[in-house]
């Protein structure tokens, strides 16, 4: 009888260890998947910020072109900037021109709209981020 009682205690201990191991394993997997998702989210946020900076850089480049020669600002053009690219279109007549910029990088798009209301002696422009 004593031998049978010890066997039951041994099986109970094995079951308890299996259940605790399963709980610890599930907790570890949950924590690691949260870490992976957080890293992916941070990478996407960083890439989005890079695309936004690319769009702003393209806007600044276009305004420099306009400052040097406002006649250049009449068409649809694509600019390559590093690993990304920008396309812009110009609408309106001088001095009121609207420039729509689309920056593309990492398969992400960022759109800006620049409204120019004065060319000389300095350029007066407003910026807006569009969807």
Secondary structure by P-SEA (a helix, b strand, c coil): caaaaaaaaaaaaaaaaaaaaaaaaaaaaaaaaaaaaaaaaaaaaaaaaaaaaaaaaaaaaaaaaaaaccccccccccccccccbbbbbbbccccbbbbbbbbbcccbbbbbbbbbccccccccbbbbbcc
